[in-house]
């Protein structure tokens, strides 16, 4: 492990994160609120960390970045970003402890949306803008952004790209990874502008349109309002956000192809078809149970609330419009099930991913067929292509690690005194980067009451979920650190 190279690249990433604090600072100056100092101090602190790291790796060549260094850079960049991002919360008095500040920032950057804030609206707009901006930066990825704007990271950049981009097989759209990163961020920005304008067209002001767009396109879920999207009680806002949550949960490469004129790219993609059918089926089931149980009096009303919450959970966004803990138990179980599935590969959503679920289902089917026909060759195909055994093994190992780490983290949370439902759902909601869960971390609650040790466990779960386990777990293998 060349630590000097890691330090030098981390210094550049910390500088980029710190630079983005200029945007909430602008809101603070415009409003004339006292959060200017905490935000400016956060930016100064971030740049100070960047200078120290740059000095530590001054003589290193960024072009020497290898696979092991890439794993370290990607994992540590989210830790450093969260430490820097939490400074304004702590100095502003938004949260009382560094643990809470780190938790809130990690939840933002990993697009989890689990919050420790009990009165969100009491905070000035500069702090709230930064809180949602961390979502947007983390959605498409800090590393992908860095690759897009720092051309000298091109050599070794593919290792960084593979370590951060979600999905079993990171897709390169073009031969150059920098151009791929630029195109992905371009689509991300364009869709964000479209949603912001759509919300403003419906009467939402610029600040709330931007912050809710940040939470939607990043599938994060932070809202500047205490009651989330439900506080508006506005069907137009809910349907616009539902649509863009659904788009954010799909592979952004498909959006790029559609923008280039290939509108059939969505439906030709087998994972997107699986994702769309899953969402439609879950929405139909939720709507039926909400109407038949008498939770809502009309089918359109049941559809409105059911569709929003299903799409919010399956895309791991976490916005809410109603207290789904008051809904029939079947729907609560359905939402818990959807937490594990998540969005598509190449999306901003978390969870196991639809692609992996498809591979696992087809692999199980092939194994069952092989029991009946021992000599038959039963390849697993996705999109008409036969998957290599290495990919199937990788997906299987990922699933085993995901469930294993989920079980261990839930056990740890129960050991800290949480009830079983809260322990299980808090881990499912954080390792899946969703946010709200069930029990005492439900849609109308928050994570403020979780013990400090539990917040660190859940912060680690957020990191595992955002970087899809492998990248983080590589740091616990001794061989990663040897030269």
Legacy VTK file of the C-alpha trace (Angstrom):
# vtk DataFile Version 3.0
C-alpha trace
ASCII
DATASET POLYDATA
POINTS 483 float
0.000 0.000 0.000
1.458 3.360 -1.051
0.066 5.586 1.708
1.496 8.769 0.190
-0.548 8.217 -2.979
-3.680 7.600 -0.908
-3.074 10.783 1.091
-2.538 12.893 -2.016
-5.721 11.736 -3.760
-7.697 12.113 -0.525
-6.442 15.693 -0.236
-7.929 16.516 -3.634
-11.258 14.915 -2.735
-11.419 16.764 0.596
-10.741 20.041 -1.235
-13.616 19.361 -3.656
-16.056 18.583 -0.824
-14.963 21.716 1.044
-15.372 23.866 -2.060
-19.041 22.908 -2.331
-19.681 24.589 1.019
-19.659 27.842 -0.959
-23.238 27.141 -2.074
-24.811 26.961 1.428
-22.601 29.886 2.426
-24.272 31.878 -0.367
-27.720 31.045 1.086
-26.535 32.086 4.523
-25.233 35.432 3.235
-28.466 36.028 1.317
-30.606 35.277 4.386
-28.264 37.035 6.816
-28.442 34.113 9.240
-25.852 33.157 11.894
-24.947 29.855 10.202
-22.376 31.697 8.062
-19.586 31.122 10.586
-20.215 27.358 11.061
-20.337 26.842 7.293
-17.227 28.924 6.663
-15.414 27.178 9.523
-16.390 23.847 8.005
-14.914 24.884 4.667
-11.745 26.153 6.345
-11.457 22.949 8.362
-11.905 20.872 5.216
-9.221 22.774 3.346
-6.899 22.424 6.363
-7.348 18.635 6.271
-6.695 18.730 2.524
-3.453 20.685 3.031
-2.192 18.252 5.672
-2.976 15.253 3.468
-1.394 16.914 0.436
1.762 17.616 2.420
1.867 13.969 3.522
1.679 12.812 -0.076
3.485 15.697 -1.748
6.170 13.579 -3.434
3.762 10.829 -4.523
2.606 10.503 -8.108
-1.152 10.178 -8.511
-0.523 8.088 -11.622
0.881 5.344 -9.355
-2.621 4.666 -8.027
-3.208 0.910 -7.958
-6.118 -1.357 -7.044
-5.326 -1.484 -3.313
-4.846 2.270 -3.131
-8.157 2.756 -4.980
-10.056 0.701 -2.385
-8.495 2.741 0.413
-9.155 6.075 -1.303
-12.805 5.331 -2.052
-13.634 4.048 1.442
-11.703 6.739 3.302
-13.006 9.551 1.079
-16.526 8.990 2.431
-15.229 8.935 6.002
-13.263 12.175 5.532
-16.169 13.803 3.671
-18.531 12.929 6.537
-16.119 14.263 9.153
-15.759 17.541 7.217
-19.458 17.699 6.364
-20.445 17.327 10.018
-18.451 20.359 11.205
-21.172 22.934 10.344
-23.823 20.900 12.186
-21.698 20.767 15.324
-20.617 24.420 15.307
-24.132 25.655 14.529
-25.578 23.709 17.442
-27.757 21.671 15.074
-26.562 18.549 16.909
-24.978 18.270 20.374
-22.123 15.820 19.717
-19.569 14.902 17.056
-21.157 11.442 16.871
-24.467 13.005 15.849
-22.729 15.355 13.400
-20.833 12.495 11.760
-23.984 10.346 11.628
-26.001 13.112 9.938
-23.230 13.845 7.433
-22.608 10.170 6.663
-26.348 9.729 6.199
-26.283 12.645 3.771
-23.295 11.639 1.663
-24.325 7.967 1.489
-27.862 9.096 0.494
-29.371 7.202 3.418
-31.598 9.922 4.850
-31.615 8.649 8.439
-31.666 11.738 10.637
-31.026 12.625 14.270
-32.704 16.037 13.945
-35.908 16.411 15.957
-36.865 19.868 14.619
-35.494 20.261 11.107
-37.241 23.526 10.289
-35.663 25.331 13.243
-32.349 25.328 11.375
-31.309 28.158 9.032
-31.498 27.582 5.296
-27.732 27.504 4.806
-27.437 24.443 7.064
-30.459 22.780 5.462
-29.133 23.455 1.966
-25.793 21.844 2.892
-27.637 18.904 4.430
-29.426 18.176 1.140
-26.447 19.085 -1.037
-24.476 16.265 0.627
-27.150 13.924 -0.791
-26.709 15.248 -4.287
-22.912 15.023 -4.151
-23.038 11.484 -2.812
-25.752 10.320 -5.197
-23.714 10.096 -8.376
-20.568 9.806 -6.282
-17.741 11.992 -5.040
-15.210 9.871 -6.910
-17.150 9.988 -10.186
-17.348 13.782 -9.831
-13.622 13.922 -9.173
-12.882 11.785 -12.222
-15.024 14.120 -14.303
-13.240 17.316 -13.276
-9.710 16.095 -12.522
-8.204 14.755 -15.762
-4.926 13.723 -14.114
-6.847 11.040 -12.209
-7.457 9.335 -15.548
-4.577 6.924 -14.983
-5.762 4.618 -12.243
-9.202 6.180 -12.526
-10.840 2.946 -13.619
-9.882 1.375 -10.286
-11.587 4.265 -8.496
-14.595 4.009 -10.796
-15.019 0.277 -10.201
-14.663 0.707 -6.445
-17.419 3.326 -6.196
-19.980 2.837 -8.977
-22.834 0.606 -7.733
-23.695 -2.656 -9.441
-22.086 -6.036 -10.091
-20.461 -4.887 -13.375
-19.592 -1.152 -13.607
-20.434 0.049 -17.110
-18.112 2.213 -19.155
-20.045 4.149 -21.760
-16.930 5.370 -23.537
-13.336 4.089 -23.683
-12.182 6.961 -21.432
-13.333 6.814 -17.824
-13.221 10.622 -17.507
-15.644 11.005 -20.407
-17.907 8.344 -18.870
-17.942 10.254 -15.573
-18.745 13.524 -17.370
-21.637 11.962 -19.268
-23.135 10.373 -16.137
-22.917 13.633 -14.218
-24.377 15.459 -17.219
-27.468 13.237 -17.174
-27.679 13.634 -13.403
-27.588 17.444 -13.639
-30.111 17.535 -16.501
-32.653 15.368 -14.654
-32.118 17.484 -11.523
-32.876 20.671 -13.485
-35.992 19.079 -14.979
-37.338 18.092 -11.563
-36.554 21.478 -10.030
-38.460 23.249 -12.801
-41.373 20.810 -12.525
-41.694 21.462 -8.781
-41.434 25.222 -9.225
-44.110 25.028 -11.928
-46.415 23.540 -9.295
-45.752 26.411 -6.879
-42.862 25.164 -4.742
-40.246 27.865 -4.095
-36.688 27.642 -5.438
-35.050 26.620 -2.151
-37.449 23.773 -1.422
-37.500 22.696 -5.075
-33.706 22.391 -5.088
-33.431 20.627 -1.748
-36.197 18.154 -2.566
-34.628 17.533 -5.970
-31.290 16.811 -4.284
-33.006 14.256 -2.059
-34.953 12.723 -4.951
-32.295 12.349 -7.654
-29.782 11.048 -5.112
-32.488 8.740 -3.665
-31.553 10.235 -0.308
-34.711 11.496 1.369
-33.597 14.486 3.456
-36.246 17.200 3.417
-36.025 20.725 4.867
-39.510 20.147 6.332
-40.379 18.291 9.539
-43.202 16.434 7.814
-41.226 15.534 4.669
-43.260 15.620 1.427
-46.431 14.822 3.367
-46.338 18.289 4.918
-47.533 19.795 1.621
-50.517 17.482 1.146
-50.117 18.288 -2.546
-50.839 15.466 -5.062
-48.947 17.260 -7.868
-45.724 17.429 -5.858
-46.111 13.795 -4.836
-46.574 12.504 -8.401
-43.667 14.577 -9.738
-41.385 13.265 -7.011
-42.677 9.707 -7.525
-41.762 9.898 -11.218
-38.261 11.223 -10.594
-37.637 8.757 -7.767
-38.500 5.980 -10.219
-36.078 7.422 -12.786
-33.345 7.804 -10.167
-33.759 4.132 -9.267
-33.032 3.069 -12.869
-29.650 2.717 -14.591
-28.432 6.176 -15.651
-26.826 4.685 -18.763
-30.363 3.961 -20.020
-31.328 7.606 -19.441
-28.300 8.694 -21.460
-29.282 6.402 -24.340
-32.868 7.718 -24.196
-31.630 11.319 -24.278
-29.629 10.410 -27.371
-32.865 9.305 -29.050
-32.961 5.602 -28.206
-36.227 5.585 -26.275
-36.500 1.809 -26.541
-33.329 1.355 -24.460
-35.331 1.265 -21.241
-37.615 -1.608 -22.173
-34.920 -3.599 -23.998
-32.956 -3.733 -20.755
-33.893 -6.872 -18.830
-33.086 -5.371 -15.438
-35.259 -2.309 -16.112
-38.177 -4.576 -17.109
-37.722 -6.552 -13.894
-37.555 -3.306 -11.882
-40.646 -1.824 -13.564
-42.688 -5.006 -13.113
-41.648 -5.212 -9.451
-42.697 -1.600 -8.814
-46.024 -1.960 -10.644
-46.840 -5.198 -8.804
-45.945 -3.707 -5.409
-47.948 -0.533 -6.129
-50.964 -2.625 -7.180
-50.741 -4.745 -4.003
-50.318 -1.710 -1.735
-53.186 0.157 -3.402
-55.512 -2.830 -3.115
-54.778 -3.401 0.576
-55.013 0.306 1.438
-58.417 0.555 -0.236
-59.892 -2.760 0.891
-58.749 -2.212 4.482
-60.507 1.147 4.562
-57.267 3.059 5.188
-58.258 5.377 2.332
-61.774 5.882 1.058
-61.125 5.962 -2.684
-58.921 4.049 -5.116
-57.204 7.227 -6.473
-56.266 8.239 -2.919
-54.993 4.741 -2.103
-53.013 4.719 -5.347
-51.516 8.140 -4.614
-50.205 7.169 -1.176
-49.365 3.573 -2.040
-47.427 4.427 -5.205
-45.426 7.165 -3.514
-44.367 5.006 -0.572
-43.579 1.913 -2.636
-41.394 3.858 -5.080
-39.784 5.788 -2.226
-38.785 2.590 -0.422
-37.772 0.418 -3.390
-35.551 3.206 -4.760
-34.191 3.657 -1.205
-35.175 7.352 -1.179
-37.078 7.356 2.081
-39.460 10.288 1.590
-42.824 9.839 3.321
-46.298 11.269 2.851
-48.075 9.355 5.613
-47.339 7.175 8.635
-47.098 3.745 7.013
-46.809 2.119 10.447
-50.579 2.671 10.689
-51.131 0.761 7.448
-52.037 -2.961 7.282
-49.217 -5.232 8.463
-48.977 -6.813 4.995
-47.893 -3.484 3.490
-45.363 -2.892 6.260
-43.866 -6.318 5.533
-43.916 -5.543 1.802
-42.001 -2.291 2.390
-39.463 -4.116 4.583
-38.996 -6.679 1.799
-38.500 -3.915 -0.788
-35.808 -2.332 1.413
-33.531 -5.271 0.653
-34.075 -5.190 -3.123
-33.340 -1.536 -3.842
-32.808 0.091 -7.245
-31.013 -0.942 -10.424
-27.289 -1.284 -11.046
-25.893 2.068 -12.188
-28.602 4.012 -10.344
-28.283 6.217 -7.275
-30.383 3.723 -5.294
-29.060 1.373 -2.628
-30.020 -2.140 -1.576
-28.929 -5.449 -3.056
-29.965 -4.228 -6.547
-32.413 -5.725 -9.018
-29.594 -7.044 -11.201
-28.220 -9.210 -8.393
-31.699 -10.452 -7.479
-32.210 -11.473 -11.121
-28.884 -13.303 -11.228
-29.626 -15.128 -7.977
-33.113 -16.172 -9.093
-31.828 -17.450 -12.444
-28.912 -19.196 -10.767
-31.252 -21.011 -8.343
-33.524 -21.972 -11.234
-30.541 -23.332 -13.193
-29.372 -25.365 -10.188
-32.818 -26.887 -9.729
-32.911 -27.790 -13.420
-29.456 -29.326 -13.094
-30.758 -31.674 -10.387
-33.292 -33.025 -12.879
-30.815 -33.119 -15.773
-27.309 -33.689 -14.303
-25.555 -33.688 -17.670
-27.298 -30.637 -19.075
-25.530 -27.299 -19.412
-27.670 -24.613 -17.801
-26.083 -21.204 -18.410
-27.367 -18.101 -16.640
-28.276 -15.402 -19.162
-28.963 -11.723 -18.585
-29.977 -9.668 -21.586
-29.283 -12.617 -23.857
-25.653 -12.846 -22.713
-24.253 -15.800 -20.790
-22.809 -14.681 -17.451
-19.354 -15.890 -16.500
-19.099 -18.111 -13.426
-16.943 -15.461 -11.736
-19.773 -12.943 -11.894
-22.296 -15.436 -10.508
-19.892 -16.341 -7.702
-19.338 -12.649 -6.953
-23.087 -11.975 -6.787
-23.652 -14.999 -4.545
-20.821 -13.954 -2.231
-22.211 -10.403 -2.110
-25.645 -11.688 -1.107
-24.177 -13.897 1.627
-22.065 -11.005 2.978
-25.003 -8.589 2.810
-27.307 -10.876 4.813
-24.497 -11.888 7.175
-23.466 -8.310 7.951
-27.134 -7.335 8.289
-27.650 -10.111 10.854
-24.504 -9.193 12.819
-25.336 -5.478 12.868
-28.941 -6.202 13.942
-27.577 -8.413 16.729
-25.288 -5.579 17.846
-28.179 -3.105 17.858
-30.350 -5.455 19.927
-27.447 -5.854 22.383
-27.590 -2.062 22.883
-31.156 -2.350 24.190
-33.269 -1.762 21.074
-36.389 -3.845 20.541
-36.219 -6.516 17.842
-38.278 -4.623 15.235
-36.260 -1.424 15.662
-32.933 -3.294 15.644
-33.778 -5.168 12.454
-35.370 -2.280 10.564
-32.722 0.292 11.580
-30.008 -1.908 10.088
-32.099 -2.743 7.008
-32.784 0.976 6.505
-29.142 2.019 6.867
-27.319 -0.790 5.061
-29.883 -0.338 2.266
-29.403 3.479 2.363
-33.141 4.038 2.858
-33.530 6.123 6.025
-36.828 5.526 7.813
-37.575 2.037 9.076
-40.104 0.573 11.483
-40.500 0.629 15.250
-38.888 3.610 16.976
-37.099 4.630 13.742
-40.339 4.702 11.746
-41.491 7.400 9.293
-42.688 9.747 12.029
-39.626 9.147 14.261
-35.863 9.662 13.953
-32.546 8.208 15.109
-31.819 10.738 17.893
-32.591 8.221 20.653
-30.179 5.567 19.346
-27.179 5.133 21.716
-23.880 6.630 20.529
-22.388 3.181 19.925
-25.437 2.291 17.843
-25.006 5.403 15.709
-21.445 4.333 14.876
-22.664 0.837 13.976
-25.340 2.317 11.723
-22.853 4.791 10.199
-20.688 1.815 9.262
-23.772 0.136 7.781
-24.425 3.238 5.651
-20.869 3.116 4.327
-21.178 -0.609 3.598
-24.419 -0.029 1.712
-23.192 2.915 -0.351
-19.939 1.233 -1.397
-21.589 -2.169 -1.781
-19.628 -4.042 0.879
-16.671 -5.316 -1.171
-14.829 -1.977 -1.266
-15.092 -1.486 2.504
-14.426 -5.098 3.496
-11.229 -5.116 1.418
-9.739 -2.794 4.038
-10.080 -5.551 6.646
-7.946 -7.969 4.657
-4.301 -7.771 5.857
-2.975 -8.290 2.321
-4.524 -4.989 1.249
-2.068 -3.081 3.434
1.088 -5.011 2.535
3.463 -3.682 -0.105
LINES 1 484
483 0 1 2 3 4 5 6 7 8 9 10 11 12 13 14 15 16 17 18 19 20 21 22 23 24 25 26 27 28 29 30 31 32 33 34 35 36 37 38 39 40 41 42 43 44 45 46 47 48 49 50 51 52 53 54 55 56 57 58 59 60 61 62 63 64 65 66 67 68 69 70 71 72 73 74 75 76 77 78 79 80 81 82 83 84 85 86 87 88 89 90 91 92 93 94 95 96 97 98 99 100 101 102 103 104 105 106 107 108 109 110 111 112 113 114 115 116 117 118 119 120 121 122 123 124 125 126 127 128 129 130 131 132 133 134 135 136 137 138 139 140 141 142 143 144 145 146 147 148 149 150 151 152 153 154 155 156 157 158 159 160 161 162 163 164 165 166 167 168 169 170 171 172 173 174 175 176 177 178 179 180 181 182 183 184 185 186 187 188 189 190 191 192 193 194 195 196 197 198 199 200 201 202 203 204 205 206 207 208 209 210 211 212 213 214 215 216 217 218 219 220 221 222 223 224 225 226 227 228 229 230 231 232 233 234 235 236 237 238 239 240 241 242 243 244 245 246 247 248 249 250 251 252 253 254 255 256 257 258 259 260 261 262 263 264 265 266 267 268 269 270 271 272 273 274 275 276 277 278 279 280 281 282 283 284 285 286 287 288 289 290 291 292 293 294 295 296 297 298 299 300 301 302 303 304 305 306 307 308 309 310 311 312 313 314 315 316 317 318 319 320 321 322 323 324 325 326 327 328 329 330 331 332 333 334 335 336 337 338 339 340 341 342 343 344 345 346 347 348 349 350 351 352 353 354 355 356 357 358 359 360 361 362 363 364 365 366 367 368 369 370 371 372 373 374 375 376 377 378 379 380 381 382 383 384 385 386 387 388 389 390 391 392 393 394 395 396 397 398 399 400 401 402 403 404 405 406 407 408 409 410 411 412 413 414 415 416 417 418 419 420 421 422 423 424 425 426 427 428 429 430 431 432 433 434 435 436 437 438 439 440 441 442 443 444 445 446 447 448 449 450 451 452 453 454 455 456 457 458 459 460 461 462 463 464 465 466 467 468 469 470 471 472 473 474 475 476 477 478 479 480 481 482
